[in-house]
Amino acid sequence: MKTIVLLLLAISLVTVLPAMSQDAKYWLAQTQSDYNNGTYSLALDDIDEYLNINSSDLWAWNFKANLLIKMKRYSDAVDSFDQIIKLDRSNAQAYNDRALILSGRMRQDEEALNSLDTALQIDSRNANTWFNKGMILEKLKRYSEALEAYGKATTLDPSLDRAWYRQGHVLMLTGSYESSLQSLEKATKLNPKNSEAQDDIGLVNTKLNSADTKPNSFENATLPDPSNKDFQENTNMAVEAKGMVPEKTIEFPVGEATVQ
């Protein structure tokens, strides 16, 4: 059975009452219980009570944000990510996660791009953040900028198959079929189960009218997995509270994606 491992923060002030630690422990236990029972509104009340005691706990704000996402209260979730940022201006992950919600759920793409740009100012070597930026730019049909972002992602992490796929897809859309084919083949080599990339390979080969066209490109492609389509996979990544303090986490059910 999943449990919360309680790690009370080291406190140098000797005047803090022991009862406060007990209260914090109680509300975290209640959060765990109510979440496991599926009573998310009660779990939200519980984590709020905990935050009334430990208002600077980044993990708790992160959990609250992701719980609100699960409850489809997206604007409130963004507010919680904003609270994390207020407490820690260098938290690139919070800027990234709020961007996923702003674009994927609230259609506020420009604000989402601004958030990702800030994340990249803090951590310019995060391949996933570059990928997320590429996704939004592609969504806005700003293909040249999207290709630049995907290029950054694949340079920083050559194993990021979804970045190779999206790069190949945009190259196909812009008519750069030879380059598209190279990127798509890298994507399928890294992830042979990527049926969408297989579909695109078939389309590109048809466009090229190449003697190397593989007749089974479409035959090998299964119906696309909805979890891999466009922004859905990335917005789902923001659903699970990964835990800002690893020793003190509430795990979401198996099958939900993690924050990248």
DRENPA-3360 file (N, C-alpha, C; in nm, 2 decimals, always signed):
BEGIN
1 = MKTIVLLL = +0.08/-0.12/+0.00/+0.00/+0.00/+0.00/+0.09/+0.12/+0.00 ~ +0.05/+0.22/-0.08/+0.13/+0.34/-0.10/+0.12/+0.42/+0.03 ~ +0.24/+0.47/+0.07/+0.24/+0.55/+0.19/+0.32/+0.68/+0.17 ~ +0.29/+0.78/+0.26/+0.37/+0.90/+0.26/+0.49/+0.88/+0.36 ~ +0.61/+0.90/+0.31/+0.72/+0.90/+0.40/+0.74/+1.04/+0.45 ~ +0.71/+1.06/+0.58/+0.72/+1.20/+0.63/+0.86/+1.24/+0.67 ~ +0.90/+1.35/+0.61/+1.03/+1.40/+0.64/+1.01/+1.54/+0.68 ~ +1.02/+1.57/+0.81/+1.00/+1.70/+0.87/+1.13/+1.78/+0.84;
9 = LAISLVTV = +1.10/+1.90/+0.78/+1.22/+1.99/+0.75/+1.30/+2.03/+0.87 ~ +1.43/+2.03/+0.85/+1.51/+2.07/+0.96/+1.49/+2.22/+0.99 ~ +1.46/+2.25/+1.12/+1.43/+2.38/+1.16/+1.53/+2.42/+1.27 ~ +1.59/+2.54/+1.25/+1.69/+2.58/+1.34/+1.63/+2.66/+1.46 ~ +1.50/+2.71/+1.44/+1.44/+2.79/+1.55/+1.39/+2.70/+1.66 ~ +1.45/+2.71/+1.78/+1.41/+2.62/+1.89/+1.27/+2.66/+1.95 ~ +1.22/+2.77/+1.91/+1.09/+2.81/+1.96/+0.97/+2.75/+1.89 ~ +0.99/+2.67/+1.78/+0.88/+2.61/+1.72/+0.82/+2.50/+1.80;
17 = LPAMSQDA = +0.69/+2.50/+1.82/+0.62/+2.41/+1.91/+0.62/+2.27/+1.85 ~ +0.64/+2.16/+1.93/+0.63/+2.03/+1.88/+0.49/+2.00/+1.82 ~ +0.39/+2.06/+1.87/+0.25/+2.04/+1.82/+0.24/+2.08/+1.68 ~ +0.31/+2.17/+1.63/+0.30/+2.21/+1.49/+0.35/+2.10/+1.40 ~ +0.46/+2.03/+1.44/+0.50/+1.92/+1.36/+0.40/+1.81/+1.36 ~ +0.33/+1.79/+1.47/+0.23/+1.69/+1.47/+0.11/+1.72/+1.38 ~ +0.08/+1.85/+1.38/-0.03/+1.90/+1.29/+0.01/+1.87/+1.15 ~ +0.13/+1.91/+1.11/+0.17/+1.89/+0.98/+0.17/+1.74/+0.94;
25 = KYWLAQTQ = +0.21/+1.65/+1.03/+0.21/+1.51/+1.01/+0.06/+1.46/+0.99 ~ -0.03/+1.51/+1.07/-0.17/+1.47/+1.06/-0.23/+1.51/+0.92 ~ -0.20/+1.63/+0.88/-0.27/+1.68/+0.75/-0.21/+1.61/+0.63 ~ -0.08/+1.57/+0.64/-0.02/+1.49/+0.53/-0.08/+1.35/+0.53 ~ -0.10/+1.29/+0.64/-0.17/+1.16/+0.65/-0.31/+1.17/+0.60 ~ -0.38/+1.27/+0.63/-0.52/+1.29/+0.58/-0.52/+1.31/+0.43 ~ -0.42/+1.38/+0.38/-0.41/+1.40/+0.23/-0.39/+1.27/+0.17 ~ -0.30/+1.18/+0.22/-0.28/+1.05/+0.16/-0.41/+0.97/+0.17;
33 = SDYNNGTY = -0.47/+0.96/+0.28/-0.59/+0.88/+0.30/-0.70/+0.93/+0.20 ~ -0.73/+1.06/+0.20/-0.84/+1.10/+0.11/-0.81/+1.09/-0.03 ~ -0.68/+1.11/-0.07/-0.64/+1.09/-0.21/-0.66/+0.94/-0.25 ~ -0.61/+0.85/-0.17/-0.63/+0.71/-0.20/-0.77/+0.66/-0.21 ~ -0.86/+0.73/-0.13/-1.00/+0.70/-0.13/-1.07/+0.77/-0.25 ~ -1.00/+0.84/-0.33/-1.06/+0.91/-0.44/-1.14/+1.04/-0.41 ~ -1.13/+1.08/-0.29/-1.20/+1.20/-0.25/-1.11/+1.32/-0.26 ~ -1.09/+1.36/-0.39/-0.99/+1.46/-0.42/-1.02/+1.60/-0.36;
41 = SLALDDID = -1.15/+1.63/-0.35/-1.18/+1.76/-0.29/-1.14/+1.77/-0.14 ~ -1.15/+1.66/-0.07/-1.11/+1.65/+0.07/-0.96/+1.65/+0.07 ~ -0.89/+1.58/-0.02/-0.74/+1.58/-0.02/-0.69/+1.72/-0.05 ~ -0.77/+1.80/-0.13/-0.73/+1.94/-0.15/-0.74/+2.02/-0.03 ~ -0.85/+2.00/+0.05/-0.87/+2.07/+0.17/-0.75/+2.04/+0.27 ~ -0.71/+1.91/+0.27/-0.61/+1.86/+0.36/-0.48/+1.93/+0.33 ~ -0.44/+1.93/+0.20/-0.31/+1.99/+0.16/-0.31/+2.14/+0.19 ~ -0.43/+2.20/+0.18/-0.44/+2.34/+0.21/-0.41/+2.36/+0.36;
49 = EYLNINSS = -0.46/+2.27/+0.45/-0.44/+2.28/+0.59/-0.29/+2.27/+0.62 ~ -0.23/+2.17/+0.55/-0.08/+2.16/+0.56/-0.01/+2.28/+0.52 ~ -0.05/+2.34/+0.41/+0.02/+2.46/+0.36/+0.00/+2.58/+0.46 ~ -0.11/+2.58/+0.53/-0.13/+2.68/+0.63/-0.02/+2.67/+0.74 ~ +0.03/+2.55/+0.76/+0.14/+2.53/+0.86/+0.28/+2.55/+0.79 ~ +0.30/+2.49/+0.68/+0.43/+2.50/+0.61/+0.40/+2.56/+0.47 ~ +0.39/+2.69/+0.47/+0.35/+2.76/+0.34/+0.47/+2.77/+0.24 ~ +0.59/+2.74/+0.29/+0.70/+2.74/+0.20/+0.74/+2.61/+0.14;
57 = DLWAWNFK = +0.66/+2.51/+0.17/+0.70/+2.37/+0.12/+0.67/+2.36/-0.03 ~ +0.77/+2.36/-0.11/+0.76/+2.35/-0.25/+0.69/+2.22/-0.30 ~ +0.73/+2.11/-0.23/+0.67/+1.98/-0.26/+0.51/+1.99/-0.25 ~ +0.47/+2.05/-0.14/+0.32/+2.06/-0.12/+0.25/+2.14/-0.22 ~ +0.31/+2.25/-0.26/+0.26/+2.33/-0.37/+0.25/+2.26/-0.50 ~ +0.36/+2.18/-0.53/+0.36/+2.10/-0.65/+0.25/+1.99/-0.65 ~ +0.24/+1.93/-0.53/+0.13/+1.83/-0.52/-0.01/+1.90/-0.54 ~ -0.03/+2.01/-0.48/-0.16/+2.08/-0.49/-0.18/+2.11/-0.64;
65 = ANLLIKMK = -0.08/+2.16/-0.71/-0.10/+2.20/-0.85/-0.14/+2.08/-0.93 ~ -0.07/+1.97/-0.91/-0.10/+1.85/-0.99/-0.24/+1.78/-0.95 ~ -0.28/+1.80/-0.82/-0.41/+1.75/-0.78/-0.52/+1.84/-0.85 ~ -0.49/+1.97/-0.86/-0.59/+2.06/-0.92/-0.60/+2.02/-1.07 ~ -0.49/+1.98/-1.13/-0.49/+1.94/-1.27/-0.58/+1.82/-1.29 ~ -0.57/+1.72/-1.19/-0.65/+1.60/-1.20/-0.79/+1.64/-1.18 ~ -0.82/+1.74/-1.11/-0.96/+1.79/-1.09/-1.01/+1.88/-1.20 ~ -0.92/+1.90/-1.30/-0.95/+1.99/-1.41/-0.97/+2.13/-1.38;
73 = RYSDAVDS = -0.91/+2.17/-1.27/-0.92/+2.31/-1.23/-0.79/+2.38/-1.27 ~ -0.78/+2.40/-1.40/-0.65/+2.44/-1.46/-0.60/+2.57/-1.42 ~ -0.69/+2.67/-1.41/-0.64/+2.80/-1.37/-0.59/+2.80/-1.23 ~ -0.65/+2.73/-1.14/-0.60/+2.72/-1.00/-0.47/+2.65/-1.00 ~ -0.45/+2.55/-1.09/-0.33/+2.48/-1.09/-0.21/+2.57/-1.13 ~ -0.24/+2.66/-1.23/-0.14/+2.76/-1.27/-0.11/+2.85/-1.15 ~ -0.21/+2.89/-1.08/-0.18/+2.97/-0.96/-0.09/+2.90/-0.86 ~ -0.10/+2.77/-0.85/-0.01/+2.70/-0.76/+0.13/+2.69/-0.81;
81 = FDQIIKLD = +0.14/+2.67/-0.94/+0.28/+2.68/-1.00/+0.34/+2.81/-0.98 ~ +0.25/+2.92/-0.99/+0.30/+3.05/-0.97/+0.35/+3.07/-0.83 ~ +0.29/+3.00/-0.73/+0.33/+3.01/-0.59/+0.47/+2.95/-0.58 ~ +0.49/+2.84/-0.65/+0.62/+2.77/-0.64/+0.73/+2.87/-0.70 ~ +0.69/+2.93/-0.81/+0.79/+3.03/-0.87/+0.82/+3.15/-0.78 ~ +0.71/+3.19/-0.70/+0.73/+3.30/-0.61/+0.83/+3.26/-0.50 ~ +0.82/+3.14/-0.46/+0.91/+3.09/-0.35/+1.05/+3.05/-0.41 ~ +1.06/+3.02/-0.54/+1.19/+2.97/-0.59/+1.19/+3.02/-0.74;
89 = RSNAQAYN = +1.25/+3.14/-0.76/+1.25/+3.20/-0.90/+1.34/+3.12/-0.99 ~ +1.42/+3.03/-0.94/+1.51/+2.95/-1.03/+1.45/+2.81/-1.06 ~ +1.32/+2.79/-1.03/+1.26/+2.66/-1.05/+1.21/+2.65/-1.19 ~ +1.30/+2.60/-1.28/+1.27/+2.59/-1.42/+1.16/+2.49/-1.45 ~ +1.15/+2.38/-1.36/+1.04/+2.28/-1.38/+0.91/+2.34/-1.37 ~ +0.89/+2.43/-1.27/+0.76/+2.50/-1.25/+0.72/+2.58/-1.37 ~ +0.81/+2.65/-1.42/+0.78/+2.73/-1.54/+0.74/+2.64/-1.66 ~ +0.81/+2.53/-1.67/+0.78/+2.43/-1.78/+0.64/+2.37/-1.76;
97 = DRALILSG = +0.61/+2.33/-1.63/+0.48/+2.26/-1.60/+0.36/+2.36/-1.62 ~ +0.38/+2.48/-1.58/+0.27/+2.58/-1.60/+0.24/+2.60/-1.75 ~ +0.35/+2.60/-1.83/+0.34/+2.62/-1.97/+0.26/+2.51/-2.03 ~ +0.28/+2.38/-1.99/+0.20/+2.27/-2.04/+0.05/+2.29/-2.02 ~ +0.02/+2.34/-1.91/-0.12/+2.36/-1.88/-0.18/+2.48/-1.95 ~ -0.10/+2.59/-1.96/-0.15/+2.71/-2.03/-0.18/+2.68/-2.17 ~ -0.09/+2.60/-2.24/-0.11/+2.58/-2.38/-0.20/+2.46/-2.40 ~ -0.17/+2.35/-2.33/-0.25/+2.22/-2.36/-0.39/+2.22/-2.31;
105 = RMRQDEEA = -0.42/+2.30/-2.20/-0.55/+2.30/-2.15/-0.63/+2.43/-2.16 ~ -0.55/+2.54/-2.16/-0.62/+2.67/-2.15/-0.60/+2.75/-2.28 ~ -0.52/+2.70/-2.38/-0.50/+2.76/-2.51/-0.44/+2.90/-2.50 ~ -0.36/+2.92/-2.40/-0.29/+3.05/-2.38/-0.15/+3.03/-2.43 ~ -0.13/+3.01/-2.56/+0.00/+2.97/-2.62/+0.11/+3.07/-2.60 ~ +0.08/+3.20/-2.62/+0.18/+3.30/-2.60/+0.24/+3.31/-2.46 ~ +0.15/+3.31/-2.37/+0.19/+3.31/-2.23/+0.27/+3.18/-2.20 ~ +0.23/+3.07/-2.25/+0.30/+2.94/-2.23/+0.44/+2.95/-2.29;
113 = LNSLDTAL = +0.46/+3.01/-2.41/+0.59/+3.03/-2.47/+0.68/+3.12/-2.38 ~ +0.62/+3.23/-2.32/+0.69/+3.31/-2.23/+0.74/+3.23/-2.11 ~ +0.66/+3.15/-2.06/+0.70/+3.06/-1.95/+0.81/+2.97/-1.98 ~ +0.80/+2.91/-2.10/+0.91/+2.82/-2.14/+1.04/+2.89/-2.17 ~ +1.03/+3.01/-2.22/+1.15/+3.09/-2.24/+1.22/+3.12/-2.11 ~ +1.14/+3.15/-2.01/+1.20/+3.17/-1.88/+1.26/+3.05/-1.82 ~ +1.20/+2.93/-1.84/+1.26/+2.81/-1.80/+1.39/+2.78/-1.87 ~ +1.40/+2.82/-2.00/+1.52/+2.79/-2.07/+1.63/+2.89/-2.04;
121 = QIDSRNAN = +1.59/+3.01/-1.99/+1.69/+3.10/-1.94/+1.76/+3.05/-1.81 ~ +1.68/+2.97/-1.74/+1.73/+2.91/-1.61/+1.81/+2.79/-1.65 ~ +1.76/+2.71/-1.74/+1.82/+2.58/-1.77/+1.81/+2.56/-1.92 ~ +1.91/+2.61/-1.99/+1.91/+2.61/-2.14/+1.94/+2.47/-2.20 ~ +1.98/+2.37/-2.11/+2.02/+2.24/-2.16/+1.92/+2.13/-2.13 ~ +1.79/+2.17/-2.11/+1.69/+2.08/-2.08/+1.62/+2.04/-2.21 ~ +1.64/+1.92/-2.26/+1.59/+1.88/-2.40/+1.44/+1.88/-2.40 ~ +1.38/+1.84/-2.29/+1.23/+1.83/-2.28/+1.17/+1.96/-2.29;
129 = TWFNKGMI = +1.23/+2.06/-2.23/+1.17/+2.20/-2.24/+1.18/+2.25/-2.38 ~ +1.29/+2.23/-2.45/+1.30/+2.27/-2.59/+1.19/+2.19/-2.67 ~ +1.17/+2.07/-2.64/+1.07/+1.99/-2.71/+0.93/+2.05/-2.69 ~ +0.90/+2.09/-2.57/+0.77/+2.14/-2.54/+0.75/+2.28/-2.61 ~ +0.86/+2.35/-2.62/+0.85/+2.48/-2.69/+0.83/+2.45/-2.84 ~ +0.89/+2.35/-2.89/+0.87/+2.32/-3.03/+0.72/+2.28/-3.06 ~ +0.67/+2.20/-2.96/+0.53/+2.16/-2.98/+0.43/+2.28/-2.99 ~ +0.45/+2.38/-2.91/+0.36/+2.50/-2.91/+0.39/+2.58/-3.04;
137 = LEKLKRYS = +0.51/+2.59/-3.08/+0.54/+2.67/-3.20/+0.48/+2.59/-3.32 ~ +0.49/+2.46/-3.32/+0.43/+2.38/-3.43/+0.28/+2.40/-3.43 ~ +0.22/+2.40/-3.31/+0.07/+2.42/-3.30/+0.03/+2.56/-3.36 ~ +0.12/+2.66/-3.34/+0.09/+2.79/-3.39/+0.14/+2.80/-3.54 ~ +0.18/+2.69/-3.60/+0.23/+2.69/-3.74/+0.35/+2.78/-3.76 ~ +0.43/+2.80/-3.66/+0.55/+2.88/-3.67/+0.66/+2.77/-3.69 ~ +0.66/+2.72/-3.81/+0.74/+2.59/-3.84/+0.89/+2.61/-3.83 ~ +0.94/+2.73/-3.88/+1.08/+2.75/-3.87/+1.13/+2.75/-3.73;
145 = EALEAYGK = +1.06/+2.82/-3.64/+1.10/+2.83/-3.50/+1.08/+2.69/-3.43 ~ +0.98/+2.62/-3.47/+0.96/+2.49/-3.42/+1.07/+2.39/-3.45 ~ +1.12/+2.40/-3.58/+1.23/+2.32/-3.62/+1.36/+2.35/-3.54 ~ +1.38/+2.48/-3.51/+1.49/+2.52/-3.43/+1.48/+2.46/-3.29 ~ +1.37/+2.47/-3.23/+1.35/+2.41/-3.10/+1.37/+2.26/-3.10 ~ +1.31/+2.19/-3.19/+1.33/+2.04/-3.20/+1.48/+2.01/-3.22 ~ +1.54/+2.09/-3.30/+1.69/+2.07/-3.33/+1.77/+2.08/-3.20 ~ +1.73/+2.18/-3.12/+1.80/+2.19/-2.99/+1.77/+2.07/-2.90;
153 = ATTLDPSL = +1.65/+2.02/-2.90/+1.61/+1.90/-2.82/+1.69/+1.78/-2.86 ~ +1.70/+1.76/-2.99/+1.77/+1.64/-3.04/+1.92/+1.65/-3.02 ~ +1.97/+1.77/-3.03/+2.11/+1.79/-3.00/+2.15/+1.76/-2.86 ~ +2.06/+1.81/-2.77/+2.09/+1.79/-2.63/+2.06/+1.64/-2.58 ~ +1.96/+1.58/-2.64/+1.93/+1.44/-2.61/+1.90/+1.37/-2.74 ~ +2.00/+1.31/-2.80/+1.98/+1.23/-2.93/+1.88/+1.11/-2.91 ~ +1.85/+1.07/-2.79/+1.77/+0.96/-2.77/+1.62/+1.00/-2.76 ~ +1.59/+1.13/-2.77/+1.45/+1.17/-2.75/+1.37/+1.15/-2.88;
161 = DRAWYRQG = +1.32/+1.03/-2.89/+1.25/+0.99/-3.01/+1.14/+1.08/-3.06 ~ +1.06/+1.13/-2.96/+0.95/+1.21/-3.00/+0.99/+1.34/-3.06 ~ +1.11/+1.39/-3.02/+1.16/+1.51/-3.08/+1.20/+1.49/-3.23 ~ +1.26/+1.37/-3.25/+1.29/+1.34/-3.39/+1.17/+1.32/-3.48 ~ +1.07/+1.26/-3.41/+0.94/+1.24/-3.49/+0.88/+1.38/-3.52 ~ +0.86/+1.47/-3.42/+0.80/+1.59/-3.45/+0.88/+1.68/-3.55 ~ +1.01/+1.67/-3.54/+1.10/+1.74/-3.64/+1.07/+1.68/-3.78 ~ +1.07/+1.55/-3.79/+1.04/+1.49/-3.92/+0.90/+1.53/-3.97;
169 = HVLMLTGS = +0.80/+1.54/-3.88/+0.67/+1.57/-3.92/+0.66/+1.71/-3.98 ~ +0.73/+1.81/-3.91/+0.73/+1.95/-3.96/+0.80/+1.96/-4.09 ~ +0.91/+1.89/-4.10/+0.99/+1.89/-4.23/+0.90/+1.84/-4.34 ~ +0.82/+1.74/-4.31/+0.73/+1.68/-4.41/+0.63/+1.79/-4.45 ~ +0.57/+1.86/-4.35/+0.47/+1.96/-4.38/+0.53/+2.08/-4.46 ~ +0.65/+2.10/-4.45/+0.72/+2.21/-4.52/+0.78/+2.17/-4.65 ~ +0.77/+2.04/-4.68/+0.81/+1.99/-4.81/+0.96/+1.95/-4.82 ~ +1.03/+1.94/-4.70/+1.17/+1.90/-4.70/+1.17/+1.75/-4.68;
177 = YESSLQSL = +1.13/+1.67/-4.78/+1.11/+1.53/-4.77/+1.23/+1.45/-4.73 ~ +1.34/+1.48/-4.80/+1.46/+1.40/-4.77/+1.50/+1.41/-4.62 ~ +1.51/+1.54/-4.57/+1.54/+1.56/-4.43/+1.44/+1.50/-4.34 ~ +1.31/+1.51/-4.38/+1.20/+1.46/-4.30/+1.22/+1.31/-4.28 ~ +1.25/+1.24/-4.39/+1.27/+1.09/-4.39/+1.38/+1.05/-4.29 ~ +1.49/+1.13/-4.29/+1.60/+1.10/-4.20/+1.56/+1.11/-4.05 ~ +1.49/+1.22/-4.02/+1.44/+1.24/-3.88/+1.34/+1.13/-3.84 ~ +1.25/+1.10/-3.93/+1.15/+1.00/-3.90/+1.21/+0.86/-3.88;
185 = EKATKLNP = +1.31/+0.83/-3.96/+1.37/+0.70/-3.95/+1.45/+0.69/-3.82 ~ +1.51/+0.80/-3.77/+1.57/+0.80/-3.64/+1.47/+0.78/-3.53 ~ +1.35/+0.84/-3.55/+1.25/+0.83/-3.45/+1.20/+0.68/-3.44 ~ +1.18/+0.61/-3.55/+1.14/+0.48/-3.55/+1.24/+0.38/-3.50 ~ +1.37/+0.42/-3.53/+1.48/+0.33/-3.48/+1.48/+0.33/-3.33 ~ +1.46/+0.45/-3.27/+1.46/+0.47/-3.13/+1.34/+0.41/-3.06 ~ +1.23/+0.42/-3.14/+1.10/+0.37/-3.09/+1.02/+0.31/-3.20 ~ +1.04/+0.18/-3.22/+0.97/+0.11/-3.33/+0.82/+0.10/-3.32;
193 = KNSEAQDD = +0.77/+0.14/-3.20/+0.62/+0.13/-3.18/+0.56/+0.27/-3.21 ~ +0.63/+0.36/-3.26/+0.57/+0.49/-3.30/+0.50/+0.48/-3.43 ~ +0.38/+0.44/-3.43/+0.30/+0.42/-3.55/+0.28/+0.55/-3.63 ~ +0.27/+0.66/-3.56/+0.25/+0.79/-3.63/+0.37/+0.82/-3.72 ~ +0.49/+0.79/-3.67/+0.61/+0.81/-3.75/+0.62/+0.72/-3.87 ~ +0.57/+0.59/-3.85/+0.56/+0.50/-3.95/+0.47/+0.55/-4.06 ~ +0.36/+0.61/-4.02/+0.26/+0.66/-4.12/+0.33/+0.77/-4.20 ~ +0.40/+0.86/-4.13/+0.47/+0.97/-4.20/+0.57/+0.92/-4.30;
201 = IGLVNTKL = +0.64/+0.82/-4.26/+0.74/+0.76/-4.35/+0.67/+0.72/-4.48 ~ +0.56/+0.65/-4.47/+0.49/+0.61/-4.58/+0.45/+0.73/-4.67 ~ +0.40/+0.83/-4.61/+0.36/+0.95/-4.68/+0.48/+1.02/-4.75 ~ +0.59/+1.03/-4.68/+0.71/+1.09/-4.74/+0.76/+1.01/-4.86 ~ +0.76/+0.88/-4.84/+0.81/+0.79/-4.95/+0.72/+0.81/-5.07 ~ +0.59/+0.82/-5.05/+0.49/+0.84/-5.16/+0.53/+0.97/-5.23 ~ +0.55/+1.08/-5.15/+0.59/+1.21/-5.21/+0.71/+1.20/-5.29 ~ +0.81/+1.13/-5.24/+0.94/+1.12/-5.31/+0.93/+1.03/-5.43;
209 = NSADTKPN = +0.83/+0.95/-5.43/+0.81/+0.85/-5.54/+0.94/+0.77/-5.56 ~ +1.00/+0.73/-5.44/+1.13/+0.67/-5.44/+1.12/+0.52/-5.46 ~ +1.22/+0.47/-5.53/+1.23/+0.33/-5.55/+1.25/+0.25/-5.42 ~ +1.29/+0.33/-5.32/+1.32/+0.27/-5.19/+1.19/+0.27/-5.10 ~ +1.08/+0.32/-5.15/+0.96/+0.32/-5.08/+0.93/+0.18/-5.02 ~ +0.90/+0.18/-4.89/+0.87/+0.05/-4.83/+0.72/+0.02/-4.84 ~ +0.68/-0.08/-4.91/+0.54/-0.11/-4.93/+0.46/-0.13/-4.80 ~ +0.54/-0.18/-4.70/+0.47/-0.21/-4.57/+0.47/-0.10/-4.47;
217 = SFENATLP = +0.51/+0.02/-4.51/+0.51/+0.13/-4.42/+0.37/+0.15/-4.35 ~ +0.27/+0.15/-4.44/+0.13/+0.17/-4.39/+0.08/+0.04/-4.32 ~ +0.13/-0.08/-4.37/+0.08/-0.20/-4.32/+0.13/-0.22/-4.17 ~ +0.25/-0.17/-4.15/+0.31/-0.19/-4.01/+0.25/-0.09/-3.92 ~ +0.19/+0.02/-3.97/+0.14/+0.12/-3.88/+0.00/+0.08/-3.82 ~ -0.01/+0.09/-3.69/-0.13/+0.06/-3.62/-0.20/+0.20/-3.60 ~ -0.33/+0.19/-3.55/-0.39/+0.32/-3.52/-0.31/+0.39/-3.42 ~ -0.30/+0.52/-3.43/-0.21/+0.60/-3.34/-0.27/+0.59/-3.19;
225 = DPSNKDFQ = -0.18/+0.57/-3.10/-0.21/+0.57/-2.96/-0.25/+0.71/-2.92 ~ -0.38/+0.73/-2.88/-0.42/+0.87/-2.84/-0.33/+0.94/-2.74 ~ -0.26/+0.86/-2.66/-0.17/+0.92/-2.56/-0.05/+0.98/-2.62 ~ -0.02/+0.95/-2.75/+0.10/+1.01/-2.81/+0.07/+1.12/-2.90 ~ -0.06/+1.16/-2.91/-0.10/+1.25/-3.02/-0.08/+1.40/-2.97 ~ -0.01/+1.47/-3.06/+0.01/+1.62/-3.03/+0.04/+1.65/-2.89 ~ -0.03/+1.74/-2.82/+0.01/+1.78/-2.69/-0.04/+1.70/-2.58 ~ -0.12/+1.60/-2.61/-0.19/+1.53/-2.50/-0.09/+1.46/-2.41;
233 = ENTNMAVE = +0.02/+1.40/-2.47/+0.11/+1.33/-2.39/+0.18/+1.42/-2.29 ~ +0.21/+1.54/-2.34/+0.29/+1.64/-2.25/+0.20/+1.70/-2.15 ~ +0.07/+1.73/-2.18/-0.01/+1.78/-2.07/-0.04/+1.68/-1.97 ~ -0.05/+1.55/-2.01/-0.07/+1.44/-1.91/+0.05/+1.43/-1.82 ~ +0.17/+1.47/-1.87/+0.29/+1.46/-1.79/+0.28/+1.55/-1.66 ~ +0.20/+1.65/-1.67/+0.18/+1.74/-1.56/+0.08/+1.69/-1.46 ~ +0.02/+1.57/-1.48/-0.09/+1.53/-1.39/-0.03/+1.47/-1.26 ~ +0.08/+1.40/-1.27/+0.13/+1.33/-1.15/+0.22/+1.42/-1.07;
241 = AKGMVPEK = +0.20/+1.43/-0.94/+0.29/+1.50/-0.85/+0.41/+1.42/-0.83 ~ +0.52/+1.47/-0.89/+0.65/+1.39/-0.88/+0.71/+1.41/-0.74 ~ +0.69/+1.52/-0.68/+0.74/+1.54/-0.55/+0.86/+1.62/-0.54 ~ +0.85/+1.74/-0.49/+0.97/+1.83/-0.48/+1.07/+1.78/-0.38 ~ +1.01/+1.71/-0.27/+1.10/+1.64/-0.17/+1.08/+1.49/-0.19 ~ +1.18/+1.43/-0.26/+1.16/+1.29/-0.29/+1.12/+1.19/-0.18 ~ +1.16/+1.22/-0.06/+1.13/+1.13/+0.05/+0.99/+1.15/+0.10 ~ +0.92/+1.25/+0.05/+0.78/+1.28/+0.10/+0.69/+1.29/-0.03;
249 = TIEFPVGE = +0.65/+1.18/-0.08/+0.57/+1.19/-0.20/+0.44/+1.11/-0.18 ~ +0.34/+1.16/-0.25/+0.21/+1.09/-0.27/+0.21/+1.04/-0.41 ~ +0.21/+0.91/-0.43/+0.21/+0.86/-0.57/+0.07/+0.85/-0.63 ~ +0.06/+0.89/-0.75/-0.06/+0.88/-0.83/-0.07/+0.74/-0.89 ~ -0.19/+0.70/-0.92/-0.21/+0.56/-0.97/-0.12/+0.53/-1.09 ~ -0.08/+0.40/-1.10/+0.00/+0.35/-1.21/-0.08/+0.38/-1.34 ~ -0.01/+0.42/-1.45/-0.08/+0.44/-1.57/-0.08/+0.59/-1.61 ~ -0.06/+0.68/-1.51/-0.06/+0.82/-1.54/+0.09/+0.86/-1.57;
257 = ATVQ = +0.10/+0.95/-1.66/+0.24/+0.99/-1.70/+0.30/+1.08/-1.59 ~ +0.43/+1.09/-1.59/+0.50/+1.17/-1.49/+0.54/+1.30/-1.55 ~ +0.55/+1.40/-1.46/+0.61/+1.53/-1.50/+0.75/+1.50/-1.55 ~ +0.78/+1.55/-1.67/+0.91/+1.52/-1.73/+1.02/+1.60/-1.66;
% end
